Amino acid sequence: MADTREFDLVLFGATGFVGKLTAQYLAGAAPESARIGLAGRSLDKLTAVRDGLGPKAAGWALVVADSTDQNTLDELATRTKVVVTTVGPYLRYGMPLVAACAKAGTHYADLTGEPLFIRDAIDAYSDQAAATGAKIVNSCGFDSIPSDLNVYQLYRRSVEDNTGELADTTTVASLRGGFSGGTIDTARAMMEAIATDPAKGSVLSHPYSLSPDKSRDPDVGRQSDQALSRASTIDPSLDGWVSTFVMAVHNTKIVRRTNGLLGWVYGKNFRYREVMNAGKSRMAPLVAASVAGGIVAGVAVGAVLSRSSAGRKILDRVLPEPGTGPSEAARASGWFTMKTFAHTSSGTKYVATFAGTGDPGYQATAVLLGESGLCLAFDTDKQPDLAGVLTPAAAMGDTLTDRLRAAGITIEVDRA
């Protein structure tokens, strides 16, 4: 990529809820010399965001661009090394920017938790991005960096220790955080897409639907994201119960795609799943069952309502609006710990930990996305030599891990 581009990084969607948080993070974390731009539809709103970021951001450029205007996105992509985008749901608004970046050879990072969007991006633009040298990196927030980097670092440790390939591997999520209108709108977008084209449902249900080469998918039997069991079945050190983790259906696909992109280095018997910690109380089994049942019921009701205009109007009335999110106090009180338990083919056991403070979907996600953008802008010479539609671990690997550790995120692997 030419060094003559005007910007190192442009944040698209800077006036949205997560966009503002990401802009605030970049204002504190970016190098003084970084050439950063803020992009969105409204110049007035962009000006207001920049004015609230302090003196370091006073010279940042403002770029008017619209996800419905391909020309503005094409121009944006040619002006910068990296575009970081928070404009979702990506199924509705994201593909034109992917197209622009793939064509221009511009690196790209998003927050999508939408397998349908990623599958479409792979099919439409991965080859072109690979040809132009663009790294199109999906899921650079809480979905799915903790999952992806935990397993990647487990692999790196197993190679270092010469303990064989990864086999049964499970991530247990423990967290406190809130949901925003944008998160819920993302789920709605996928429901509506499946209602229009039921065949797309297989992208959600098949564990290897994001595989780069289906002919090489491991044959390890059924892998389900549904869970209701004692935690000790995962590892004797765990107590209490585990239940279905709402983002497992997406995160597990990202982890498996990383394995494929890296040449299936995790192993031919690598099996992966994710669950959520449901606690240790006497009520934990009931809570776990309620969570699992509630997720299934919620998806089913939403899918039915999404099939008609009347049903969509009902959802409009009862669900939070996009652009909303947890309060500052709620964001500050959040936390997350993702522990990944792995067995290798030699019988060695490891546990990887990815942990941090702040609401995982918002405050922590701003850190994860911001550092991903900075990594793509300034550390490309240290990254794997891959281009196309990628995952965080396949695109940035150890360089992103190092950045996140420096930013205060705990990322460690211990031999059990």
C-alpha positions in Angstrom: 0.0 0.0 0.0 1.3 3.4 -0.9 2.6 5.6 1.9 1.3 8.6 0.2 -2.2 8.2 1.4 -3.7 11.1 3.3 -4.7 9.2 6.4 -3.3 6.4 8.5 -6.8 5.6 9.8 -10.3 6.8 9.3 -13.1 5.9 11.8 -16.4 5.5 9.9 -19.5 5.9 12.0 -17.8 8.2 14.5 -21.1 9.8 15.6 -22.8 6.6 16.6 -22.8 5.1 20.2 -19.8 2.8 19.8 -18.2 5.1 17.3 -17.9 7.9 19.8 -16.4 5.5 22.4 -13.9 4.3 19.8 -13.0 7.9 18.9 -12.4 8.7 22.5 -10.1 5.7 22.8 -8.2 6.6 19.7 -7.7 10.2 21.0 -5.9 8.8 24.0 -4.1 5.8 22.4 -3.0 6.8 18.9 0.5 8.1 18.4 0.8 11.9 18.3 1.9 11.7 14.7 -1.1 9.5 13.6 -3.1 11.0 10.7 -6.7 10.2 11.8 -10.0 11.2 10.2 -13.6 10.9 11.5 -16.2 10.0 8.9 -20.0 10.0 8.9 -23.0 11.4 7.2 -23.3 14.7 9.1 -20.5 17.3 9.2 -22.2 19.0 12.2 -22.3 15.8 14.2 -18.7 15.0 13.3 -17.6 18.4 14.4 -19.4 18.0 17.7 -17.7 14.6 18.3 -14.2 16.0 17.5 -14.8 19.0 19.7 -15.4 16.7 22.6 -12.2 14.7 22.2 -9.7 17.3 23.5 -6.7 19.0 22.0 -5.0 15.9 20.6 -7.9 15.4 18.2 -8.3 19.1 17.3 -6.5 18.7 14.0 -8.3 15.5 12.9 -9.9 15.8 9.5 -13.7 15.3 9.0 -14.9 13.3 6.1 -18.5 13.2 4.9 -19.4 9.7 3.7 -22.6 7.7 3.5 -23.1 4.0 3.4 -25.8 4.4 0.7 -23.5 6.5 -1.6 -20.8 4.2 -3.1 -18.9 7.1 -4.6 -18.3 8.7 -1.2 -17.1 5.3 0.2 -14.8 4.7 -2.8 -13.2 8.1 -2.3 -12.8 7.5 1.4 -11.1 4.2 0.8 -8.5 5.6 -1.5 -7.5 8.3 1.0 -6.6 6.1 3.9 -4.5 3.1 4.8 -7.2 1.7 7.2 -10.9 2.1 7.7 -12.4 1.2 11.0 -16.2 1.0 10.8 -18.9 0.8 13.5 -21.8 1.3 11.0 -24.1 -1.6 11.4 -26.1 -3.8 11.1 -23.5 -4.7 8.5 -26.0 -6.8 6.6 -27.9 -3.6 5.8 -25.1 -1.1 5.6 -21.7 -2.8 5.5 -21.1 -4.3 2.1 -20.5 -1.1 0.0 -17.5 -0.2 2.3 -16.1 -3.7 2.0 -16.3 -3.4 -1.8 -14.6 0.0 -1.7 -11.7 -1.3 0.5 -11.2 -4.5 -1.4 -11.0 -2.5 -4.6 -8.6 0.2 -3.2 -6.3 -2.2 -1.3 -7.3 -0.6 2.0 -7.2 -2.4 5.3 -10.6 -2.6 7.1 -11.8 -3.6 10.6 -15.4 -4.0 11.8 -17.5 -5.1 14.8 -19.8 -7.5 13.0 -21.4 -10.5 14.8 -23.2 -11.5 11.7 -22.1 -14.7 10.0 -24.4 -14.0 7.1 -22.6 -10.8 6.3 -19.2 -12.4 6.6 -20.2 -15.2 4.3 -21.4 -12.7 1.7 -18.2 -10.7 2.0 -16.1 -13.8 1.6 -17.9 -14.9 -1.5 -18.0 -11.4 -3.1 -14.8 -9.7 -2.2 -12.2 -12.0 -0.6 -10.4 -12.8 -3.9 -10.3 -9.2 -4.9 -9.0 -8.1 -1.5 -6.3 -10.7 -1.6 -5.2 -9.4 -5.1 -5.0 -5.8 -3.9 -3.4 -6.7 -0.6 -6.3 -5.5 1.6 -6.9 -7.1 5.0 -10.7 -7.2 5.5 -10.9 -8.1 9.2 -14.3 -8.9 10.6 -15.4 -9.2 14.3 -12.8 -7.0 15.9 -14.7 -6.3 19.1 -15.8 -8.5 22.1 -17.1 -10.6 19.3 -14.8 -12.2 18.5 -11.3 -11.2 19.6 -11.2 -12.8 23.0 -12.3 -16.2 21.6 -10.0 -15.9 18.6 -6.9 -14.8 20.3 -7.3 -17.2 23.3 -7.3 -20.2 20.9 -4.6 -18.8 18.8 -2.3 -18.3 21.8 -3.1 -21.8 23.0 -1.9 -23.1 19.6 1.3 -20.9 19.8 2.0 -22.3 23.3 1.4 -25.9 22.3 3.9 -25.4 19.4 6.4 -23.9 21.7 6.1 -26.8 24.2 5.9 -29.4 21.5 2.8 -30.9 23.1 0.9 -31.8 19.9 -2.2 -30.5 18.2 -5.2 -29.0 19.9 -8.2 -31.3 20.5 -11.2 -30.7 22.7 -11.3 -27.0 23.5 -14.0 -25.0 25.3 -14.3 -21.3 26.2 -16.3 -20.4 29.4 -17.5 -16.8 29.4 -18.1 -14.8 32.6 -19.2 -11.2 32.2 -21.2 -8.3 33.3 -22.5 -6.0 30.6 -25.5 -4.5 28.8 -27.2 -4.7 25.4 -27.8 -1.8 23.1 -30.3 -1.1 20.4 -27.5 -1.6 17.8 -26.8 -5.1 19.1 -30.5 -6.1 18.9 -30.9 -4.5 15.5 -28.1 -6.7 14.3 -30.0 -9.8 15.4 -33.1 -8.4 13.6 -31.2 -7.9 10.4 -30.2 -11.5 10.4 -33.7 -12.7 11.2 -35.1 -10.6 8.3 -32.5 -11.9 5.9 -33.3 -15.5 6.8 -37.1 -14.8 6.5 -36.5 -13.5 3.0 -34.1 -16.4 2.1 -34.5 -19.4 4.4 -31.5 -21.1 2.8 -29.3 -18.6 4.6 -30.3 -20.3 7.9 -27.6 -22.9 7.2 -24.9 -20.3 7.6 -26.0 -19.9 11.2 -26.5 -23.6 11.9 -23.5 -25.1 10.3 -20.3 -25.0 12.4 -18.0 -24.6 9.3 -20.1 -22.2 7.3 -17.3 -19.6 7.2 -14.7 -22.2 6.2 -12.2 -21.1 3.6 -12.1 -24.6 2.1 -15.0 -26.9 2.9 -13.2 -29.9 1.4 -10.7 -29.7 4.2 -13.1 -29.2 7.1 -12.2 -31.6 10.0 -14.6 -34.5 10.5 -15.0 -34.5 14.3 -18.7 -35.2 14.6 -21.5 -33.0 15.9 -20.5 -29.6 17.5 -23.4 -27.8 19.2 -23.6 -24.3 20.7 -26.4 -25.3 23.0 -25.4 -26.0 26.6 -26.8 -26.9 30.0 -24.4 -28.9 32.2 -22.2 -28.9 35.2 -19.0 -26.8 34.7 -16.9 -29.6 36.1 -17.5 -31.6 32.9 -15.3 -29.0 31.1 -12.6 -29.0 33.8 -12.4 -30.4 37.3 -11.3 -27.0 38.6 -14.7 -25.5 37.7 -17.7 -25.4 39.9 -21.4 -24.6 39.3 -23.2 -24.7 36.0 -22.8 -23.5 32.4 -25.4 -22.5 29.9 -25.7 -21.4 26.3 -23.6 -18.3 25.4 -25.6 -16.0 23.1 -22.5 -15.2 20.9 -21.2 -18.8 20.7 -22.9 -19.3 17.4 -20.8 -16.5 15.9 -17.5 -16.8 17.8 -17.1 -20.5 17.2 -17.3 -19.9 13.5 -14.6 -17.2 13.6 -12.3 -19.5 15.6 -12.8 -22.4 13.1 -12.3 -20.0 10.2 -8.9 -18.9 11.7 -7.9 -22.5 11.8 -8.7 -22.9 8.1 -7.0 -19.6 7.1 -3.8 -20.7 8.9 -3.9 -24.1 7.1 -5.7 -26.1 9.8 -2.7 -25.8 12.1 -4.8 -26.3 15.3 -5.2 -30.0 14.3 -7.3 -32.5 12.5 -9.2 -33.3 15.7 -9.7 -29.7 16.9 -13.2 -29.4 18.4 -14.4 -26.1 19.7 -17.4 -24.7 21.6 -18.3 -21.9 23.9 -20.5 -21.7 27.0 -21.5 -19.2 29.6 -20.9 -19.4 33.4 -24.4 -19.6 35.1 -23.1 -19.5 38.7 -22.9 -21.8 41.7 -26.2 -21.2 43.6 -28.9 -23.7 44.0 -30.9 -21.8 41.5 -28.1 -22.0 38.9 -29.5 -25.0 37.0 -32.8 -23.2 36.7 -31.1 -20.0 35.6 -29.0 -21.9 33.1 -32.1 -23.7 31.7 -34.0 -20.4 31.5 -31.1 -18.7 29.7 -30.8 -21.5 27.1 -34.6 -21.7 26.6 -34.9 -17.9 26.5 -32.4 -17.6 23.7 -34.1 -20.2 21.6 -37.5 -18.7 22.3 -36.4 -15.2 21.6 -34.8 -16.1 18.3 -37.9 -18.1 17.3 -40.3 -15.3 18.1 -38.1 -12.7 16.4 -37.9 -14.9 13.3 -41.6 -15.3 13.0 -42.3 -11.5 13.5 -39.6 -10.6 11.0 -41.5 -12.3 8.2 -44.2 -9.7 7.9 -44.4 -5.9 7.9 -46.9 -6.0 10.8 -44.5 -8.2 12.9 -41.6 -5.8 12.1 -43.7 -2.9 13.4 -44.3 -4.8 16.7 -40.5 -5.3 17.0 -40.0 -1.6 16.3 -42.3 -0.7 19.2 -40.9 -3.1 21.9 -37.1 -3.1 21.1 -34.5 -0.4 22.0 -33.6 1.9 19.1 -30.2 1.7 17.4 -27.7 4.2 18.7 -28.6 3.6 22.4 -26.5 1.8 24.9 -25.5 1.4 28.6 -24.9 4.5 30.7 -21.4 5.6 31.5 -21.7 4.2 35.0 -23.0 0.8 33.7 -20.1 0.7 31.2 -17.5 1.4 33.9 -18.9 -1.4 36.2 -18.8 -4.1 33.5 -16.1 -6.7 33.3 -15.4 -10.0 31.4 -13.2 -13.1 31.7 -13.0 -15.6 29.0 -11.2 -18.8 30.0 -10.4 -21.4 27.3 -9.6 -25.0 28.4 -7.8 -27.1 25.9 -6.4 -30.6 25.6 -3.7 -31.5 23.1 -3.1 -34.8 21.3 -0.3 -35.6 23.8 -2.8 -35.3 26.7 -1.4 -32.0 27.9 -3.9 -29.5 29.4 -3.8 -25.7 29.1 -6.0 -22.8 30.1 -5.9 -19.5 28.3 -7.4 -16.3 29.9 -8.6 -13.2 28.2 -9.9 -10.7 30.8 -10.6 -7.0 31.2 -12.7 -4.3 32.9 -15.5 -2.3 31.4 -18.7 -3.3 29.7 -17.5 -5.9 27.2 -19.7 -4.9 24.3 -19.0 -1.2 24.5 -16.1 0.1 26.7 -13.9 -2.9 26.1 -15.0 -3.2 22.5 -13.8 0.4 21.9 -10.3 -0.7 23.1 -10.3 -3.9 21.0 -11.5 -2.2 17.8 -9.3 0.9 18.3 -6.2 -1.3 18.8 -7.1 -3.4 15.8 -7.2 -0.3 13.6 -3.9 1.0 15.0 -2.4 -2.5 14.5 -3.4 -2.5 10.8 -2.2 1.0 10.3 1.2 0.8 12.0 2.2 -2.9 12.5 1.7 -4.5 9.1 5.3 -5.4 8.7 5.1 -7.6 11.8 1.8 -9.4 10.8 1.1 -12.6 8.9 1.5 -12.3 5.2 -2.2 -12.8 4.5 -4.8 -10.7 2.7 -8.5 -11.1 1.8 -11.4 -11.5 4.2 -9.8 -12.5 7.4 -10.3 -13.0 11.2 -8.4 -11.0 13.9 -6.0 -13.8 14.8 -5.2 -14.8 11.2 -4.7 -11.1 10.2 -2.8 -9.8 13.2 -1.9 -12.7 15.5 0.9 -11.9 18.0 1.1 -8.2 17.1 -2.5 -7.6 18.2 -2.0 -9.7 21.3 1.0 -7.5 22.2 -1.0 -4.3 21.7 -3.9 -5.4 23.8 -1.6 -6.5 26.6 0.0 -3.1 26.6 -3.5 -1.6 26.7 -4.3 -3.4 30.0 -6.0 -6.5 28.7 -5.0 -9.8 30.4 -4.0 -12.4 27.9 -2.1 -15.4 29.3 -1.8 -19.2 28.8 -1.0 -21.5 31.7 -0.2 -25.2 31.6 -2.8 -27.0 33.8 
